[in-house]
Amino acid sequence: MSVSDSDVVTGAFGYSGQYITRRLLAMGRSVRTLTGRPDRPNPFGERVEAFPFHFDRPDKLAESLRGADTLYNTYWVRFTHGRASFDRAVENTKILIDAAREAGVRRIVHISITNPDRNSSLPYFSGKAALEDAVRQSGLSYAILRPTVIFGPEDILINNIAYFLRKFPLFAVPGSGGYRLQPVFVEDMAGLAAHAGQSDSNLVLDAVGPEIFTFDELVRLIAAKIGSRARIAHLPPAMALGAARLLGSLVGDVVLTREEVKGLMAGLLVSPDPPTCHTLLSDWLAENAACLGARYASELGRHFR
């Protein structure tokens, strides 16, 4: 069990990290964060102190972790952009794990992805598998949580599907749309993470919600909830990606990548295990329909600008 009331959350000013931080603070924990953007607005004020990642200075990274009981790691990249790449994210995370061990951190709660595979042709999934191995081999007590698509107020995927359904007369679904995904509510995932941090037992757990949708069903459900009259058309994946690139040029963002389409169509965002979280996306959509997709959520704007 915990030997200190202090924890570190990577990316506490971001999406899932912010929800994990809120849970920990509500539990009476002391929280600090490691971030690539220490100048970013701090939603927690003086309650959470921010330190830069310092991947180039492992000694300084270890010092910022010293005295912490548990490291909650959400650090990753969605796609390659500039100097940010999957290979760099893997190497940086290994440096972080080594620094946690050097600093005397007791436990790491590591956020991974469903169906990681070292042999996958998709660097997102092969990189996540490599990091799971690094966590297991670290000598630290660990919990590895594997979420699918995380939805919530600051979500990008669900929000931007709604945005395009609101703003354009046509929505392109790659291929048949019959591939499945199993969304999980960010509050539920954060609760799992905070609970996992209080244990000593090593754990690997899919963090998945109770509903499974085909992609086509998901798009049509969102359209129905927000009252969109957009035509939903099925296009060959290459044509749908071309449309996504065009939309990306209009909004100044990366809307969808080839690797993400391949991961979706391979059924990698659904779990073979029973659900571990309870919030229904269908209920959440009904409750949040008025604001969902009102504004575009930019991945580049959130992480690189």
Beta strands, then each sheet from edge to edge (+ up, - down):
strand 1: 6-10
strand 2: 30-35
strand 3: 48-52
strand 4: 70-73
strand 5: 107-111
strand 6: 141-147
strand 7: 150-151
strand 8: 170-174
strand 9: 180-181
strand 10: 184-185
strand 11: 203-207
strand 12: 213-214
strand 13: 231-235
sheet 1: 3+ 2+ 1+ 4+ 5+ 6+ 11+
sheet 2: 7+ 10+
sheet 3: 8+ 13+
sheet 4: 9+ 12-
end
